Amino acid sequence: MTDHPLSRRIADVLRLDPDANAIEYDGHWTSWRDIAGLAGQIAAPGQTGILLRNTPSHVAAFLGVLACGGTVVVVNPARGADRIRADIEALDLPQLIGTREDLDLAAPSTRTTTVAISDLTTPPSTRAATEANVDEGRPGVAVRMLTSGTTGPPKRIDLTYDMLARSVIGTEFRDAAPPTALRSGVAIVNAPLVHIGGVFRVLQCVCEARRFALLDRFELHTWADAVRRHRPKTVSLVPAALRTVLHSDLTREDLSSIRAVTSGTAPLSADDADAFTEKFGIPVLTSYAATEFGGGVAGWTLADYQKYWHAKRGSVGRATLGAQLRVVDDDGTPVPPGESGVLEVKPGQLGPGAAWLRTTDLARMDEDGFLWILGRADQAIIRGGFKVMPDDVRVALESHPAVHSAAVVGRPDDRLGETPAAVVELRHSVDTGELTEHLRGRLARYEVPTEIRVVDAIPRTPSGKPDLSAIKNLFTPVKHA
């Protein structure tokens, strides 16, 4: 498996210009030689769990496993001690990598070899397993990636070497020539490595031989500082981060290098996209992706945006990377253009002969192939027989000038089945009664939430999506007399 084009590409780039800058982190640059040095010490051909954090050492460990054809099992070190330990126990991995603090918290069994990493200049510390643990491995699987866990506990999806290579190198990855020199410019990676967005961005930068600034997470002032210093032409922002930038005091001059912003992982309203463009003069190119697809399957190009946006605003663009899209009814029969139904996808990342995959997303597609995501079929709230789509309510709430962001869930009701309930994160104080009045002018009566709760911060998954399970726990079921 070490002969896979993705493994070869990683190894080729790591030795392309060893003394050149590779990753900027916390104000300091590390070289490709530094990254390659730790990656070479990490190399493991079987399954290796990594308690992934956004640091150069964790990036090096991740690349080290892939460069030798192994399988990275993503473990989120921020889920709390009990859940991390239960996850590690169930995985029963032959090797686990992380900081010493994270490894102590995870408390793996004596069947697991642990490798403690710190900074790139400190050799990793290995504690060998004292019991046999025969790992049959997962041939062909590059990453066992965690899903977002929006509606329940995250699960792992096997992303193969072929899938990731198609995403970050191209559909013709087997014949693609490696870079002969490092690319100019510095990208910014602010998505977490425990999410497909972070993995994709890091692998994309490495496979393109591009330097990048690595942030722990999105934080407005740190991100803006990186943009001013490195002047990237494109940046990627999840909707929550994009709204933070939109409602900040940043100016067009602060973002003057940026030619386009890409946004995915969660729905972004057309109003927010247009407001961002009006304020900063930068087009927002929305996209549609899922962990199960190994990346994106639809998105806007700049050319499409310039030609079609005003006529097709709110769309997530057209099929990308050789994907095929269709909208079907409950029986699986494709519906005519413009009609709504359930989205099915043949991801280009799966290669020729892929089967249709049914999503849980309601969608419509027009005669030009532009796709609109209307909400999730499995999140529809049925209130006394009336269907309420949470995204419709969320968009209406976020149109109020005091609301920074919102999330809407179904609240059990013993008479009506469910009613919508909302949490809002505010930019400035406002009475919830005013928000309710605002909604009454924009929604049907049955769509207006029965409760709106103001929170300091909306609970979110690592990918930045609202954590709907945690939000539901904020509301108690309604019991009628």
C-alpha positions as CSV (number, residue, x, y, z in Angstrom):
1,M,0.0,0.0,0.0
2,T,3.0,2.3,0.4
3,D,3.0,2.6,-3.4
4,H,-0.4,4.4,-3.5
5,P,-0.2,7.7,-5.4
6,L,-1.4,9.6,-2.3
7,S,1.4,8.1,-0.1
8,R,3.9,8.8,-2.8
9,R,2.7,12.4,-3.2
10,I,3.1,13.0,0.5
11,A,6.6,11.6,0.6
12,D,7.6,13.5,-2.6
13,V,6.4,16.9,-1.2
14,L,8.1,16.3,2.2
15,R,11.5,16.0,0.5
16,L,10.9,18.6,-2.2
17,D,12.6,21.5,-0.4
18,P,13.4,20.3,3.1
19,D,14.6,23.5,4.6
20,A,11.8,25.7,3.3
21,N,8.9,26.8,5.6
22,A,6.0,24.4,5.8
23,I,3.6,25.3,8.6
24,E,3.2,28.4,10.6
25,Y,1.8,27.8,14.1
26,D,1.5,30.2,17.1
27,G,3.8,32.7,15.3
28,H,6.6,30.2,14.4
29,W,7.4,28.4,11.2
30,T,8.4,24.8,11.0
31,S,10.2,23.3,8.0
32,W,9.3,20.4,5.7
33,R,12.4,18.7,7.2
34,D,10.9,19.1,10.7
35,I,7.6,17.6,9.6
36,A,9.3,14.8,7.7
37,G,11.5,14.0,10.7
38,L,8.6,13.3,13.0
39,A,6.5,11.6,10.3
40,G,9.4,9.1,9.7
41,Q,9.4,8.2,13.4
42,I,5.7,7.7,13.5
43,A,5.3,5.5,10.4
44,A,3.1,2.5,11.2
45,P,1.5,0.2,8.5
46,G,-1.6,-0.9,10.5
47,Q,-4.4,1.0,12.2
48,T,-3.1,3.9,14.3
49,G,-5.4,6.0,16.5
50,I,-4.5,9.7,16.8
51,L,-5.9,12.0,19.4
52,L,-5.9,14.8,16.8
53,R,-5.3,18.4,17.6
54,N,-4.4,21.3,15.3
55,T,-0.6,21.4,15.9
56,P,2.3,20.7,13.5
57,S,3.3,17.6,15.5
58,H,-0.2,16.1,15.0
59,V,-0.1,17.0,11.3
60,A,3.3,15.2,11.1
61,A,2.0,12.1,12.8
62,F,-1.0,12.1,10.5
63,L,1.2,12.3,7.4
64,G,3.6,9.7,8.8
65,V,0.9,7.1,9.0
66,L,-0.4,7.9,5.5
67,A,3.0,8.0,3.9
68,C,3.6,4.4,4.8
69,G,0.2,3.2,3.8
70,G,-1.4,2.9,7.3
71,T,-4.8,3.8,8.5
72,V,-5.4,6.8,10.7
73,V,-8.3,6.3,13.2
74,V,-9.4,9.8,14.2
75,V,-10.1,10.2,17.9
76,N,-11.5,13.5,19.2
77,P,-9.6,14.5,22.4
78,A,-12.2,17.1,23.3
79,R,-15.2,14.8,24.0
80,G,-14.6,14.4,27.7
81,A,-12.7,11.7,29.6
82,D,-15.5,9.1,30.0
83,R,-16.5,9.1,26.3
84,I,-12.8,9.1,25.1
85,R,-12.0,6.1,27.3
86,A,-15.1,4.2,26.1
87,D,-14.1,5.0,22.5
88,I,-10.5,3.8,23.0
89,E,-11.7,0.7,24.8
90,A,-14.1,-0.2,22.0
91,L,-11.5,0.4,19.2
92,D,-8.8,-1.7,20.9
93,L,-6.1,-0.3,18.6
94,P,-2.6,-1.6,18.4
95,Q,-1.2,1.9,18.5
96,L,-2.4,5.3,19.8
97,I,-0.7,8.7,19.3
98,G,-1.3,11.9,21.2
99,T,0.2,14.3,23.7
100,R,1.1,12.7,27.0
101,E,-1.8,14.5,28.7
102,D,-4.3,13.2,26.1
103,L,-2.9,9.7,26.4
104,D,-3.2,9.7,30.1
105,L,-6.8,10.8,29.9
106,A,-7.6,8.2,27.3
107,A,-6.1,5.4,29.5
108,P,-5.6,2.8,26.8
109,S,-5.2,-0.9,27.7
110,T,-1.9,-2.7,27.9
111,R,-2.7,-4.1,24.5
112,T,-2.0,-0.7,22.9
113,T,1.4,0.8,22.2
114,T,1.3,4.6,23.0
115,V,3.4,7.2,21.3
116,A,3.5,10.6,23.1
117,I,4.3,13.6,20.9
118,S,5.0,17.2,22.0
119,D,6.9,19.6,19.8
120,L,8.7,18.7,16.6
121,T,12.1,19.0,18.1
122,T,11.4,16.5,20.9
123,P,11.5,12.8,19.9
124,P,8.3,10.9,20.6
125,S,8.2,8.7,23.7
126,T,6.9,5.2,23.1
127,R,5.4,2.8,25.6
128,A,5.2,-0.7,24.1
129,A,2.1,-2.8,24.5
130,T,2.7,-5.7,27.0
131,E,-0.1,-7.9,25.5
132,A,-0.4,-9.2,22.0
133,N,-2.8,-7.3,19.8
134,V,-3.0,-8.7,16.3
135,D,-4.3,-6.0,14.0
136,E,-5.8,-7.2,10.7
137,G,-5.8,-3.7,9.5
138,R,-8.1,-2.1,6.9
139,P,-6.5,-2.5,3.6
140,G,-7.0,0.5,1.3
141,V,-8.5,2.7,4.1
142,A,-6.5,5.9,4.7
143,V,-8.7,7.5,7.4
144,R,-11.4,6.3,9.6
145,M,-13.0,9.7,9.9
146,L,-15.5,10.9,12.5
147,T,-18.8,12.3,11.2
148,S,-20.0,15.6,12.6
149,G,-22.3,14.1,15.2
150,T,-24.9,16.7,14.7
151,T,-27.9,14.6,15.7
152,G,-26.3,11.9,17.7
153,P,-22.9,10.4,18.7
154,P,-20.3,10.7,15.9
155,K,-19.6,7.5,13.9
156,R,-16.6,6.6,11.8
157,I,-16.6,6.5,8.0
158,D,-13.9,4.6,6.1
159,L,-12.2,7.0,3.6
160,T,-10.1,5.1,1.2
161,Y,-6.8,6.2,-0.3
162,D,-8.5,6.4,-3.7
163,M,-11.3,8.6,-2.3
164,L,-8.9,11.1,-0.7
165,A,-6.6,11.1,-3.7
166,R,-9.5,12.0,-6.0
167,S,-10.4,14.8,-3.7
168,V,-7.0,16.4,-3.2
169,I,-5.1,15.4,-6.3
170,G,-7.8,14.9,-8.9
171,T,-9.8,12.2,-10.7
172,E,-6.8,11.2,-12.7
173,F,-4.6,11.0,-9.6
174,R,-2.8,7.8,-10.8
175,D,-1.2,9.6,-13.7
176,A,-0.7,13.0,-12.1
177,A,2.8,14.3,-12.0
178,P,4.1,15.4,-8.6
179,P,5.0,19.1,-8.0
180,T,8.5,20.1,-8.9
181,A,8.7,23.2,-6.7
182,L,6.8,24.6,-3.7
183,R,3.9,26.8,-4.6
184,S,3.9,30.5,-3.6
185,G,1.4,31.9,-1.2
186,V,0.3,30.8,2.3
187,A,-3.1,29.1,2.9
188,I,-5.0,29.3,6.2
189,V,-6.3,26.2,7.9
190,N,-8.7,26.9,10.7
191,A,-10.9,23.8,10.4
192,P,-10.3,21.1,13.1
193,L,-8.3,18.0,12.1
194,V,-11.0,15.8,13.7
195,H,-13.4,16.9,11.0
196,I,-13.2,16.1,7.3
197,G,-12.8,19.8,6.5
198,G,-9.5,20.0,8.4
199,V,-8.2,16.7,6.9
200,F,-9.1,17.8,3.4
201,R,-7.5,21.2,3.8
202,V,-4.2,19.9,5.2
203,L,-3.9,17.1,2.6
204,Q,-4.8,19.6,-0.2
205,C,-2.0,22.0,1.0
206,V,0.5,19.1,1.3
207,C,-0.4,17.5,-2.1
208,E,-0.2,21.0,-3.8
209,A,3.2,21.7,-2.0
210,R,1.7,24.8,-0.4
211,R,2.7,26.4,2.9
212,F,-0.1,27.0,5.4
213,A,-0.8,28.8,8.6
214,L,-2.4,26.4,11.1
215,L,-4.8,27.8,13.7
216,D,-6.1,25.9,16.8
217,R,-9.6,26.9,15.7
218,F,-11.4,29.8,14.2
219,E,-11.0,32.9,16.4
220,L,-11.8,36.2,14.7
221,H,-8.7,38.3,15.7
222,T,-6.2,35.4,15.1
223,W,-7.7,34.6,11.8
224,A,-7.8,38.3,10.7
225,D,-4.2,38.7,11.7
226,A,-3.2,35.7,9.5
227,V,-5.2,37.1,6.6
228,R,-3.5,40.5,6.9
229,R,0.0,39.0,7.1
230,H,-0.3,36.2,4.5
231,R,-2.8,37.8,2.1
232,P,-4.5,34.6,0.8
233,K,-6.6,34.8,-2.4
234,T,-9.2,32.3,-1.1
235,V,-10.3,31.3,2.4
236,S,-12.7,28.8,3.8
237,L,-15.3,29.7,6.5
238,V,-18.1,27.6,7.9
239,P,-21.3,29.6,8.2
240,A,-20.9,30.4,11.9
241,A,-17.4,31.8,11.3
242,L,-18.6,33.7,8.2
243,R,-21.4,35.4,10.2
244,T,-18.8,36.3,12.9
245,V,-16.6,38.0,10.2
246,L,-19.7,39.6,8.6
247,H,-20.8,41.3,11.9
248,S,-17.3,42.3,13.0
249,D,-15.6,45.6,12.6
250,L,-13.3,44.2,9.9
251,T,-13.1,46.3,6.8
252,R,-12.6,45.7,3.1
253,E,-9.0,46.7,3.5
254,D,-8.5,44.0,6.1
255,L,-9.7,41.4,3.6
256,S,-8.4,43.1,0.4
257,S,-6.3,40.1,-0.8
258,I,-9.3,37.7,-0.8
259,R,-11.0,37.0,-4.1
260,A,-13.5,34.4,-2.9
261,V,-14.7,32.8,0.3
262,T,-15.8,29.1,0.2
263,S,-18.4,28.0,2.7
264,G,-19.8,24.5,3.5
265,T,-20.5,22.0,6.2
266,A,-23.8,23.7,7.2
267,P,-26.5,25.7,5.5
268,L,-25.7,29.4,4.8
269,S,-28.6,31.7,3.9
270,A,-28.5,33.6,0.6
271,D,-29.1,36.8,2.6
272,D,-25.9,36.3,4.7
273,A,-23.9,35.4,1.5
274,D,-25.2,38.6,-0.2
275,A,-24.6,40.7,3.0
276,F,-21.0,39.5,3.1
277,T,-20.4,40.3,-0.5
278,E,-22.0,43.8,-0.1
279,K,-19.8,44.6,2.9
280,F,-16.5,43.2,1.7
281,G,-16.9,43.0,-2.1
282,I,-16.0,39.2,-1.9
283,P,-18.2,36.5,-3.5
284,V,-19.2,33.6,-1.3
285,L,-19.0,30.3,-3.0
286,T,-21.2,27.8,-1.1
287,S,-20.8,24.0,-1.5
288,Y,-22.3,20.7,-0.5
289,A,-20.2,17.9,1.0
290,A,-20.4,15.0,3.5
291,T,-17.9,12.9,5.3
292,E,-19.4,9.8,3.6
293,F,-18.5,11.3,0.2
294,G,-14.9,12.0,1.2
295,G,-15.4,15.6,0.3
296,G,-17.5,17.9,-1.8
297,V,-20.0,16.8,-4.5
298,A,-21.5,20.2,-5.5
299,G,-20.3,23.8,-5.4
300,W,-20.0,27.2,-7.0
301,T,-17.2,28.1,-9.3
302,L,-16.3,31.8,-9.6
303,A,-17.4,31.7,-13.3
304,D,-20.8,30.3,-12.4
305,Y,-21.2,32.8,-9.6
306,Q,-20.6,35.7,-11.9
307,K,-23.0,34.4,-14.5
308,Y,-25.8,32.8,-12.4
309,W,-25.8,33.9,-8.8
310,H,-28.5,36.6,-9.1
311,A,-30.8,34.1,-10.8
312,K,-30.0,31.1,-8.7
313,R,-29.0,32.6,-5.3
314,G,-29.3,30.2,-2.4
315,S,-28.1,27.2,-4.5
316,V,-25.1,25.2,-3.4
317,G,-23.9,25.1,-7.0
318,R,-23.5,22.3,-9.5
319,A,-22.0,18.8,-9.4
320,T,-18.2,18.8,-8.9
321,L,-15.4,16.2,-9.2
322,G,-17.4,14.0,-11.5
323,A,-20.3,13.6,-9.1
324,Q,-23.8,12.8,-10.3
325,L,-26.8,14.2,-8.5
326,R,-30.5,13.5,-8.7
327,V,-33.7,14.3,-6.6
328,V,-36.1,11.4,-6.1
329,D,-39.5,10.8,-4.5
330,D,-40.2,8.4,-1.7
331,D,-40.2,5.5,-4.1
332,G,-36.8,6.4,-5.5
333,T,-38.2,7.7,-8.8
334,P,-36.4,10.9,-10.1
335,V,-38.6,14.0,-10.0
336,P,-38.8,16.7,-12.7
337,P,-36.5,19.8,-12.5
338,G,-37.7,22.2,-9.9
339,E,-39.7,19.7,-7.8
340,S,-38.5,18.8,-4.3
341,G,-37.6,15.4,-3.0
342,V,-34.7,13.5,-1.4
343,L,-31.2,14.0,-2.8
344,E,-29.3,11.0,-4.1
345,V,-25.6,11.2,-5.0
346,K,-23.0,9.2,-6.9
347,P,-19.8,10.8,-5.5
348,G,-17.0,11.3,-7.9
349,Q,-14.6,10.3,-5.1
350,L,-15.9,6.7,-5.3
351,G,-14.8,6.4,-8.9
352,P,-16.6,4.8,-11.9
353,G,-19.3,2.3,-11.1
354,A,-20.3,3.9,-7.8
355,A,-23.9,3.2,-6.6
356,W,-26.4,5.9,-5.9
357,L,-26.3,7.0,-2.2
358,R,-29.4,8.3,-0.6
359,T,-28.9,11.2,1.7
360,T,-31.2,12.5,4.4
361,D,-31.4,15.9,2.7
362,L,-34.4,17.4,1.0
363,A,-33.5,19.2,-2.2
364,R,-34.5,20.4,-5.6
365,M,-32.5,20.8,-8.8
366,D,-33.2,23.0,-11.8
367,E,-32.8,22.3,-15.5
368,D,-29.2,23.7,-15.4
369,G,-28.1,21.3,-12.7
370,F,-28.0,23.8,-9.8
371,L,-28.9,22.2,-6.5
372,W,-30.8,23.7,-3.5
373,I,-30.7,22.0,-0.1
374,L,-34.1,22.5,1.5
375,G,-33.4,20.9,4.9
376,R,-32.9,17.4,6.3
377,A,-35.7,14.9,5.9
378,D,-34.9,13.3,9.3
379,Q,-35.0,16.7,11.1
380,A,-38.4,17.8,9.9
381,I,-40.7,18.8,12.9
382,I,-44.3,17.6,12.6
383,R,-46.4,19.9,14.7
384,G,-49.9,18.6,14.9
385,G,-49.7,17.3,11.3
386,F,-47.9,20.4,9.9
387,K,-44.4,20.0,8.7
388,V,-41.8,22.6,10.0
389,M,-38.4,22.7,8.4
390,P,-35.8,23.9,11.1
391,D,-33.7,25.8,8.5
392,D,-36.7,27.9,7.5
393,V,-37.1,29.0,11.1
394,R,-33.4,29.5,11.6
395,V,-33.0,31.7,8.6
396,A,-36.0,33.9,9.8
397,L,-34.4,34.2,13.2
398,E,-31.0,35.1,11.8
399,S,-32.6,37.9,9.7
400,H,-33.2,39.9,12.9
401,P,-30.3,42.3,13.4
402,A,-29.7,41.3,17.0
403,V,-29.2,37.6,16.3
404,H,-25.7,36.4,15.6
405,S,-26.8,32.8,15.0
406,A,-29.6,30.4,15.8
407,A,-30.5,26.7,15.9
408,V,-33.9,25.1,15.9
409,V,-34.9,21.6,17.2
410,G,-38.1,19.6,17.7
411,R,-39.4,19.7,21.3
412,P,-41.5,16.7,22.3
413,D,-45.1,17.7,23.0
414,D,-47.6,15.1,24.2
415,R,-50.5,16.7,22.3
416,L,-48.9,18.0,19.1
417,G,-46.1,15.5,18.8
418,E,-43.4,18.1,18.5
419,T,-43.1,21.8,18.4
420,P,-40.2,24.0,17.2
421,A,-37.9,25.4,19.9
422,A,-34.9,27.7,19.3
423,V,-31.7,28.8,20.8
424,V,-30.2,32.1,19.8
425,E,-26.7,33.7,20.2
426,L,-27.1,37.5,20.2
427,R,-24.9,40.4,19.1
428,H,-26.8,42.7,21.4
429,S,-29.6,42.4,23.9
430,V,-33.1,41.9,22.7
431,D,-36.3,40.6,24.3
432,T,-37.4,37.2,23.0
433,G,-40.9,38.6,22.6
434,E,-39.5,40.9,19.9
435,L,-38.0,38.0,18.2
436,T,-41.3,36.1,18.2
437,E,-43.1,39.2,16.7
438,H,-40.3,39.3,14.1
439,L,-41.0,35.7,13.2
440,R,-44.8,36.2,12.9
441,G,-44.3,38.5,10.0
442,R,-42.1,35.9,8.2
443,L,-43.4,32.4,9.1
444,A,-46.7,30.5,9.3
445,R,-48.2,30.4,12.8
446,Y,-47.3,26.7,13.3
447,E,-43.6,27.4,12.4
448,V,-43.1,30.0,15.2
449,P,-41.1,28.4,18.0
450,T,-43.0,27.7,21.3
451,E,-39.8,28.8,23.1
452,I,-36.8,30.9,22.2
453,R,-33.9,30.6,24.6
454,V,-31.0,33.0,24.6
455,V,-27.6,31.3,25.2
456,D,-24.1,32.7,25.5
457,A,-22.8,30.2,22.9
458,I,-24.7,27.7,20.8
459,P,-23.4,24.2,21.5
460,R,-21.4,23.1,18.4
461,T,-19.7,20.0,17.0
462,P,-16.0,20.2,16.0
463,S,-17.0,21.1,12.5
464,G,-18.9,24.2,13.7
465,K,-22.4,22.8,13.2
466,P,-25.0,23.2,15.9
467,D,-25.0,20.1,18.2
468,L,-28.6,19.3,18.0
469,S,-28.5,16.6,20.6
470,A,-27.1,19.0,23.2
471,I,-29.6,21.7,22.2
472,K,-32.5,19.3,22.6
473,N,-31.4,18.6,26.1
474,L,-31.9,22.3,26.9
475,F,-35.6,22.0,26.5
476,T,-38.0,19.8,28.6
477,P,-40.9,18.0,26.9
478,V,-44.3,19.7,27.2
479,K,-47.0,17.7,29.0
480,H,-50.6,19.0,28.7
481,A,-53.2,18.5,31.4
